[in-house]
Amino acid sequence: TKMLLSGIHLLSKHRPKVRGGNGKVAPSEALAAEMLPKTWVPQFAISTNKPRGSGYPTHYKADFANPRLRKVLEIDGNSHTSRKSLDAKKDALLCSLGWSVLRVSNKQVLEAYLIFKSTGRMTILSRAR
């Protein structure tokens, strides 16, 4: 019966959302989205290839990812000052899976956005290309 149900589940094309995040776009993420090329996907879920109970989630959600280039852009707010070890764990696993990770602060995004709006040039985020 379980096999039949999983087959029906696959046929239904139901794809549950990956948990994580609060479902809201942070202001700095909205600014970054305006600057980044459309090849960058917001809230991109990356499989960790780790089973439940392994100490890792089954997926990590990147603020932005470019799947073709296998690059991740993480925008860190004030809450990240107390979660540096969790961020380092996430970065290390993503790197082991072939992704490169660039972390920038909300302040860096705002500074880059002001330059972007006045000159049309990207600054800190241009490293994410």
N, C-alpha and C positions, 0 to 999 in steps of 0.2 A: 504494500500500500504506500509506503514511504517513497519507493522508487517511482510509482505512478504519479504521486503528488508532485515530486520534483520535476518529472517530465512535463506535467501540466503547467507547473510554474514556469519552466523554460519556454513552453509554447505560448504562454500568455504575454510574453515580452515585458513582464512587470520588472522594473528595475528600481528597487528601493533606493532612496537617497542615502548617501553616506552621512552618518551622524557627525556632528562637530560644528563648531561655530555657533553663533546665535541667530543666524538667518538674516542679519542686518549687514548692510555694507557700511564699513567705517568711512568717515570723511576722507581720510588719507588714501584709502583704497579707491574711492571714486575719483580722486585726483589722478592717481596712478593709471587708472583705466583710461582716462582721457589722454594721457601721454603715450601709453604703450600701443604698439601696433596690434591689429586685430588678431594676430597669430598667438597672442597671449590670452589664455583662458582663465577667467576668474574662478576661484573656489574649485580648483581642479583636484579630483581625488586620485591619489596614486597608491596602488596596491603595495603593501609592504611584503607580501608573500610570507607573512608570519601567521601562524594559527592563533586562534583565541587562546588566552591564558599564557602566551609566550612572554608577556611583559611589554609587548608592542601592540598597537592597534592593528586591525587588518588593513586599514587604509590611513594614509595621512592626507589631509586636505591642505593644499598649497594656496596661499592668497592669490597668486598668479603662476601659471606654468606655460611654458612653450614646449609642448610634447615633441615637436619635430627636433628641436635643439636640445631637449632634455635639460632645460633650465627652469629653476624655480626662483620666484621673487617673493620673499617674505617681508611684510611690513610690520615692524614691531612697535607696539604702543607701550604705554607705561607699565602694563601688567607683565611685560616680558623681563623687566628687571629682576623679578622674583622667580622667574622660570628659566633661567639661563641653562641649567643642566638638562631640562626637558627639550629646549630648543637644540642644544648640542647633540642630544640623543637622536632627535628627528633628523638633523642635518647629516649626521654620520650615517644613518641608515639610508637616507636618500642618496648620499654620495656612493655608498656601497652598491646601490642599484643603478648607478650610472648617471645620476642627476647631479648638476652643479647647483648650489644654493647661494643666492645673494640676499643678505639681510640688510635692510635699511630701516631707519627710524621714521616715525611720523614727521619729525622735524626735517629730516633730509628730503622727504617727499614734498613737503610744503615749500622748502627752499628751491627744489628742482622745478616745482610747478610754477613758482613766480618767475623764474628764469625762462621756462618754457613759454609762458604767456607773453612775456615781454620780447623775447628774441626768436621764439619758434624752435629753439634748440633744447634738446634734453641734456641733462647733466648726469647726476648720479645714476639715473635709471638707464642711461645709454649703455652702461656696462652690462645691463641685463639683456641686451639684444642678442 
